[in-house]
Amino acid sequence: MATIRHTSRMTEVPQPPHKRRAHTSTRDLERYAGLFAERTTVMRSSAMRDLMAVTARPEVISLAGGLPDTSTFPPESLAAQMSKIAAESAAAALQYGPTEGFDETKDCIVEVMAAEGMLPDPDDIVVTTGGQQAIDLVTKTLVDPGDVVICEAPTYPGAVPVFCSYQADVRQVEMDGDGMRIDLLEALLAELKAEGRRPKFIYTVPSFQNPGGVTLSLERRARLVELARRHEILVVEDNPYGMLRYEGEALPPLYQLDGGDFVIYLGTFSKILSPGIRLGWVVAPPPVLEKVVLGKGATDLCTSTLTQFFVRQYFAEGGWKRYVEDLVDLYRGRRDTMLAALAEHFPAEATWTEPEGGLFIWATLPEYIDTGDLLAKALRSDVAFVPGQAAYVDGRGKNSMRLNFSGVDDEEIREGIGRIGRVIREQVELYEALAPWSSSGAPGREAEGVPADAGREAEDVPVEDVAGNVVPLRKEANG
C-alpha cells in the first residue's frame, strides 16, 4: 500500500484512494457556493490578518499590526512561572475550566480595572479568548441581521469584519481632536428614531482610539454616558490601551462614569502583558452577561486554562505595573521617533494625529492618493501599513493609513517611514506631472474627521462638514 511520509516524527499513514482536486472549476465553485450561509456574502477579512503572511518576512518593516513589543518580557520570568505551574498545578492547568473563567483570573482583571478607577463586581466578568472574541460575543448576543450598530469613523479595523459577519447595519459617526462628535451622534439617534429604529449599541474606543489615536474628552464622555441613560442605549467601551498613556491627565473610563448599567466594558491583557496568551474579558450587566456566557460556551467551551494559570502566577509576583510603566517609557520614545520621521519624510499636504497614548498614528494624504494602491507599492519596498479604508464600512478612508509604532525599534521606524515617504513622493510627482494645473496637489484634508493639528502652527482652511456646510478647520504647516 502506498504511504505518505511526513516531515514530522509521525508514523507513515496510508495514501488516500483519491487525491484532493484543486476545486477551481466553475462546477466546483458552484457546488460549494450553494452550501454557504447568506452571511458569508457580507463577511470581510481583517486587513491586519491579510498582511500577516507578508509582514512575517524578516526583511519587511511592519508598521501595520497593532503589535506590542513582546521581546520586552523577561524570558527568565516566563520560564520561572511556567516551571512553577508545571511543578505545582500541571494537571489542573491542562484541564478544562469554567466557561466564565477562574475566580483567580477575575481577581487579576479587577486589579487591572481598579488601576484605572473602576470597581467591577467579579460576578459581572466573563474571561474571553482575547479582546477580539469579546467584540464577537457581544455582537453575537445583541445583533440580528439588519440591526443598527453605531461606531466611530474611522473605527477599529478588527471590529468591521465582526459587525459585517452578523449583518449589522453599521452607522459611523465622525470624530475630531476630542473623539467622537456627540452632536452628530445625537443627530443620528434622532434620525433613527424618526425611522422607528433603535441601535443595539454604540461601539467606541474612547482612549487613544484605534486607528485614530485621538481620545474622547471628559466633557464628551459625560455626554455620551448621559445620552446612553436617557435613550437606554448600550455603549460598548473597548479599552485595550487605557494604561498606555504617555502624557496628559488620565480620564475616567465610560464604565466608571456609568457604573455598569448601560456601559459594557471590554478589556484585554494583550497590550499590557502579551497577545499570545489570548486573554480578554467582558464586564456586562447580569442579564447581558448570562447570554454572553451561553454564546461563549457554544464557541469554545472555555478560555485556555493554561494561560489563565500563567496570568495568575504573573500577577502573584506583583510586578505587572512596573512592566506597564516600562512599556510606556519605551512606546513614548517610539511615538516621538515616528512623529519626527513623518515631519521629515511626508509631504506638506499630509496630516496626522499626535496621540497622547496607545499604539497608533492616523495619517491622511492628498485625496488623489489611494493608500490601497500605495500599500502594494510600499510592499515592494518591504514596508507595510494598514490602508484607511479598512476602518470604514462605506469605502471612505482611501487616502488615509494607520501606522503602528510599538512593534519595531526606532531605527526601523525611521527607515520604514522613509520608505513610505519615498513611495508617496513618487505618487505626488506623477500626479503633478499629469496635472500641471494642480501643481500644489490636492488640499491637505483632515484625516476623515480626525484632525491632526495639536501642537503645531496652523492656518484656517475652509472645508465642508458632513452636512455640506463650510466650516473652518485647522491645517498643519509643513513640518
LOVEX-454474 format. One record per residue (C-alpha): residue in three letters; x, y, z. Coordinates in steps of 0.1 Angstrom, whole numbers, padded with zeros to 4 digits, always signed. Layout:
<atoms>
ALAXYZ;...
</atoms>
This chain:
<atoms>
MET+0000+0000+0000;ALA+0012+0035-0008;THR+0020+0057+0021;ILE+0026+0094+0029;ARG+0058+0103+0047;HIS+0055+0134+0069;THR+0084+0156+0077;SER+0075+0155+0114;ARG+0081+0124+0136;MET+0049+0106+0127;THR+0042+0071+0116;GLU+0036+0066+0080;VAL-0001+0068+0071;PRO-0019+0052+0041;GLN-0022+0071+0009;PRO-0059+0081+0004;PRO-0075+0064-0026;HIS-0083+0098-0042;LYS-0061+0129-0041;ARG-0079+0161-0035;ARG-0085+0182-0066;ALA-0079+0219-0069;HIS-0116+0227-0067;THR-0112+0257-0090;SER-0135+0247-0118;THR-0168+0266-0123;ARG-0187+0234-0113;ASP-0167+0231-0081;LEU-0173+0267-0071;GLU-0210+0265-0078;ARG-0212+0233-0057;TYR-0198+0249-0026;ALA-0215+0283-0032;GLY-0248+0267-0029;LEU-0239+0255+0006;PHE-0227+0288+0021;ALA-0248+0307+0046;GLU-0261+0340+0035;ARG-0240+0359+0060;THR-0208+0348+0041;THR-0217+0371+0013;VAL-0211+0401+0036;MET-0181+0387+0056;ARG-0149+0407+0053;SER-0113+0397+0060;SER-0093+0416+0085;ALA-0068+0439+0069;MET-0042+0431+0096;ARG-0046+0393+0092;ASP-0043+0397+0054;LEU-0009+0413+0059;MET+0004+0388+0084;ALA+0020+0364+0059;VAL+0038+0393+0042;THR+0049+0411+0074;ALA+0062+0379+0089;ARG+0090+0380+0064;PRO+0121+0393+0082;GLU+0130+0418+0055;VAL+0097+0436+0058;ILE+0093+0465+0083;SER+0058+0462+0095;LEU+0040+0494+0107;ALA+0007+0476+0101;GLY-0003+0453+0130;GLY-0011+0465+0165;LEU+0018+0445+0179;PRO+0032+0452+0213;ASP+0069+0445+0217;THR+0069+0411+0234;SER+0107+0410+0234;THR+0105+0432+0264;PHE+0090+0404+0286;PRO+0118+0388+0306;PRO+0124+0353+0294;GLU+0135+0342+0328;SER+0102+0353+0343;LEU+0083+0333+0317;ALA+0104+0303+0324;ALA+0100+0305+0361;GLN+0063+0309+0360;MET+0057+0281+0336;SER+0081+0259+0356;LYS+0061+0266+0388;ILE+0029+0258+0371;ALA+0043+0226+0358;ALA+0056+0216+0392;GLU+0026+0226+0413;SER-0005+0227+0391;ALA+0002+0207+0359;ALA-0030+0186+0359;ALA-0053+0215+0367;ALA-0036+0238+0342;LEU-0041+0212+0314;GLN-0077+0206+0322;TYR-0109+0223+0310;GLY-0120+0253+0331;PRO-0153+0271+0337;THR-0168+0290+0308;GLU-0169+0322+0328;GLY-0132+0319+0337;PHE-0115+0312+0370;ASP-0122+0334+0400;GLU-0084+0339+0404;THR-0083+0353+0368;LYS-0112+0376+0376;ASP-0093+0389+0406;CYS-0064+0399+0383;ILE-0089+0416+0360;VAL-0104+0435+0389;GLU-0069+0446+0399;VAL-0062+0460+0364;MET-0095+0478+0362;ALA-0090+0492+0397;ALA-0058+0508+0384;GLU-0079+0529+0361;GLY-0105+0538+0388;MET-0131+0510+0382;LEU-0145+0486+0407;PRO-0165+0459+0389;ASP-0183+0430+0406;PRO-0163+0398+0397;ASP-0197+0382+0390;ASP-0202+0406+0361;ILE-0170+0394+0344;VAL-0165+0367+0318;VAL-0130+0358+0307;THR-0126+0356+0269;THR-0101+0343+0244;GLY-0086+0377+0237;GLY-0103+0411+0232;GLN-0114+0401+0197;GLN-0136+0374+0210;ALA-0151+0399+0234;ILE-0163+0420+0205;ASP-0176+0390+0187;LEU-0195+0376+0217;VAL-0212+0409+0225;THR-0222+0414+0188;LYS-0234+0378+0186;THR-0255+0384+0218;LEU-0271+0416+0207;VAL-0273+0419+0169;ASP-0298+0404+0145;PRO-0293+0409+0107;GLY-0302+0445+0099;ASP-0299+0458+0134;VAL-0281+0492+0137;VAL-0247+0494+0153;ILE-0231+0528+0158;CYS-0193+0533+0159;GLU-0167+0559+0152;ALA-0154+0570+0118;PRO-0128+0556+0115;THR-0133+0526+0137;TYR-0111+0497+0149;PRO-0104+0477+0117;GLY-0108+0444+0135;ALA-0144+0453+0145;VAL-0155+0458+0109;PRO-0154+0421+0100;VAL-0173+0412+0132;PHE-0201+0436+0126;CYS-0203+0426+0089;SER-0204+0389+0098;TYR-0235+0394+0119;GLN-0250+0415+0091;ALA-0253+0447+0112;ASP-0263+0480+0096;VAL-0232+0499+0107;ARG-0235+0537+0110;GLN-0203+0556+0116;VAL-0200+0590+0134;GLU-0172+0614+0126;MET-0145+0623+0151;ASP-0124+0654+0157;GLY-0095+0660+0180;ASP-0117+0653+0211;GLY-0130+0620+0198;MET-0165+0611+0186;ARG-0187+0641+0179;ILE-0216+0638+0203;ASP-0236+0664+0184;LEU-0235+0642+0153;LEU-0243+0612+0174;GLU-0274+0629+0188;ALA-0285+0639+0153;LEU-0281+0603+0141;LEU-0301+0590+0170;ALA-0329+0614+0162;GLU-0328+0603+0125;LEU-0330+0567+0135;LYS-0359+0574+0159;ALA-0378+0591+0131;GLU-0373+0559+0111;GLY-0386+0538+0140;ARG-0352+0522+0146;ARG-0332+0518+0177;PRO-0295+0510+0177;LYS-0284+0479+0195;PHE-0253+0495+0208;ILE-0227+0522+0203;TYR-0192+0508+0200;THR-0163+0531+0209;VAL-0126+0531+0217;PRO-0125+0563+0238;SER-0089+0563+0249;PHE-0062+0566+0223;GLN-0086+0554+0197;ASN-0077+0527+0172;PRO-0069+0537+0145;GLY-0073+0575+0150;GLY-0051+0579+0180;VAL-0074+0606+0195;THR-0090+0605+0230;LEU-0126+0613+0238;SER-0127+0644+0260;LEU-0140+0643+0296;GLU-0170+0665+0286;ARG-0179+0642+0258;ARG-0176+0611+0279;ALA-0201+0626+0304;ARG-0224+0635+0275;LEU-0222+0600+0259;VAL-0230+0583+0292;GLU-0259+0607+0298;LEU-0271+0601+0263;ALA-0270+0563+0268;ARG-0290+0566+0300;ARG-0316+0590+0285;HIS-0322+0568+0255;GLU-0315+0535+0273;ILE-0289+0525+0247;LEU-0260+0503+0255;VAL-0224+0516+0250;VAL-0197+0490+0243;GLU-0164+0505+0256;ASP-0133+0489+0242;ASN-0103+0499+0263;PRO-0072+0480+0253;TYR-0048+0510+0256;GLY-0061+0529+0286;MET-0030+0523+0307;LEU-0006+0532+0279;ARG-0007+0570+0284;TYR+0025+0589+0276;GLU+0014+0624+0285;GLY-0016+0644+0299;GLU-0040+0636+0326;ALA-0058+0602+0329;LEU-0095+0604+0321;PRO-0122+0581+0337;PRO-0134+0552+0316;LEU-0170+0553+0305;TYR-0177+0523+0327;GLN-0165+0543+0357;LEU-0188+0572+0349;ASP-0218+0549+0342;GLY-0213+0523+0369;GLY-0221+0494+0347;ASP-0258+0499+0339;PHE-0255+0509+0302;VAL-0218+0505+0295;ILE-0204+0471+0286;TYR-0167+0471+0291;LEU-0142+0451+0270;GLY-0106+0446+0282;THR-0075+0426+0273;PHE-0041+0415+0286;SER-0027+0417+0250;LYS-0013+0452+0253;ILE-0002+0452+0289;LEU+0012+0417+0290;SER+0011+0395+0259;PRO-0012+0390+0229;GLY+0000+0354+0227;ILE-0018+0343+0259;ARG-0051+0353+0242;LEU-0069+0366+0274;GLY-0095+0393+0274;TRP-0127+0400+0292;VAL-0162+0414+0291;VAL-0179+0432+0320;ALA-0217+0435+0315;PRO-0250+0438+0334;PRO-0261+0403+0346;PRO-0289+0398+0320;VAL-0265+0406+0292;LEU-0236+0386+0307;GLU-0258+0355+0310;LYS-0263+0354+0272;VAL-0227+0362+0265;VAL-0216+0332+0286;LEU-0240+0310+0267;GLY-0226+0323+0234;LYS-0190+0316+0246;GLY-0198+0281+0258;ALA-0211+0273+0223;THR-0180+0288+0207;ASP-0151+0274+0226;LEU-0163+0260+0260;CYS-0137+0279+0279;THR-0107+0302+0277;SER-0073+0285+0279;THR-0068+0271+0314;LEU-0030+0272+0310;THR-0028+0309+0301;GLN-0052+0317+0330;PHE-0028+0300+0353;PHE+0001+0319+0338;VAL-0017+0353+0344;ARG-0025+0342+0380;GLN+0011+0334+0386;TYR+0024+0365+0369;PHE+0002+0388+0390;ALA+0012+0369+0421;GLU+0047+0383+0416;GLY+0034+0418+0420;GLY+0054+0434+0392;TRP+0029+0439+0365;LYS+0025+0476+0370;ARG+0063+0481+0367;TYR+0063+0462+0335;VAL+0035+0485+0321;GLU+0055+0516+0332;ASP+0085+0502+0312;LEU+0063+0498+0282;VAL+0050+0533+0285;ASP+0086+0547+0286;LEU+0095+0526+0255;TYR+0065+0534+0234;ARG+0066+0571+0242;GLY+0101+0572+0227;ARG+0089+0553+0196;ARG+0059+0575+0192;ASP+0082+0606+0192;THR+0105+0589+0167;MET+0076+0583+0143;LEU+0063+0618+0146;ALA+0097+0632+0138;ALA+0101+0609+0108;LEU+0066+0618+0095;ALA+0076+0655+0097;GLU+0108+0647+0077;HIS+0095+0624+0051;PHE+0058+0630+0044;PRO+0046+0658+0021;ALA+0034+0692+0032;GLU-0002+0682+0022;ALA-0002+0653+0047;THR-0018+0655+0081;TRP-0015+0631+0111;THR-0026+0627+0146;GLU-0003+0632+0176;PRO-0016+0606+0202;GLU-0011+0610+0239;GLY-0010+0573+0243;GLY-0019+0540+0226;LEU-0001+0524+0197;PHE-0012+0542+0165;ILE-0009+0573+0144;TRP-0035+0581+0117;ALA-0021+0598+0087;THR-0040+0613+0058;LEU-0025+0621+0024;PRO-0037+0642-0006;GLU-0071+0630-0019;TYR-0056+0618-0052;ILE-0035+0591-0034;ASP-0052+0558-0028;THR-0035+0541+0002;GLY-0046+0507-0010;ASP-0026+0511-0042;LEU+0001+0528-0022;LEU+0004+0497+0000;ALA+0011+0475-0030;LYS+0040+0498-0040;ALA+0052+0500-0004;LEU+0053+0463+0000;ARG+0077+0462-0030;SER+0099+0484-0008;ASP+0095+0459+0021;VAL+0074+0481+0044;ALA+0037+0477+0054;PHE+0009+0498+0069;VAL-0029+0494+0072;PRO-0049+0513+0045;GLY-0075+0536+0059;GLN-0104+0520+0040;ALA-0102+0490+0064;ALA-0116+0513+0092;TYR-0148+0521+0073;VAL-0178+0502+0060;ASP-0187+0526+0032;GLY-0155+0530+0012;ARG-0142+0561+0029;GLY-0106+0564+0041;LYS-0090+0557+0008;ASN-0063+0584+0013;SER-0056+0576+0049;MET-0034+0550+0067;ARG-0029+0536+0102;LEU+0007+0534+0114;ASN+0019+0514+0144;PHE+0049+0525+0164;SER+0051+0499+0191;GLY+0062+0468+0173;VAL+0095+0478+0158;ASP+0125+0498+0172;ASP+0135+0534+0165;GLU+0158+0526+0136;GLU+0132+0505+0118;ILE+0105+0532+0124;ARG+0128+0559+0108;GLU+0136+0536+0079;GLY+0100+0524+0074;ILE+0086+0559+0073;GLY+0114+0569+0050;ARG+0104+0541+0026;ILE+0067+0551+0027;GLY+0077+0587+0022;ARG+0097+0579-0009;VAL+0067+0560-0024;ILE+0044+0589-0016;ARG+0067+0613-0033;GLU+0067+0592-0064;GLN+0029+0594-0064;VAL+0029+0631-0058;GLU+0054+0637-0086;LEU+0034+0615-0110;TYR+0002+0634-0102;GLU+0019+0668-0107;ALA+0033+0657-0140;LEU-0001+0646-0152;ALA-0019+0676-0137;PRO+0004+0706-0140;TRP-0025+0730-0134;SER-0027+0715-0099;SER+0010+0716-0090;SER+0002+0723-0054;GLY-0016+0690-0052;ALA-0050+0683-0036;PRO-0056+0703-0004;GLY-0045+0686+0028;ARG-0077+0674+0043;GLU-0082+0664+0079;ALA-0079+0627+0085;GLU-0115+0617+0076;GLY-0128+0635+0107;VAL-0096+0630+0127;PRO-0077+0663+0128;ALA-0040+0665+0133;ASP-0033+0700+0144;ALA-0023+0696+0181;GLY+0009+0714+0190;ARG+0016+0728+0155;GLU+0015+0760+0137;ALA-0016+0760+0116;GLU-0038+0781+0093;ASP-0075+0781+0088;VAL-0087+0762+0058;PRO-0124+0761+0049;VAL-0138+0727+0043;GLU-0173+0711+0042;ASP-0187+0692+0072;VAL-0209+0661+0068;ALA-0239+0683+0061;GLY-0222+0702+0034;ASN-0217+0734+0054;VAL-0185+0753+0050;VAL-0166+0753+0084;PRO-0130+0764+0093;LEU-0107+0736+0102;ARG-0070+0737+0110;LYS-0044+0726+0085;GLU-0008+0717+0095;ALA+0020+0738+0084;ASN+0049+0720+0068;GLY+0070+0701+0094;
</atoms>
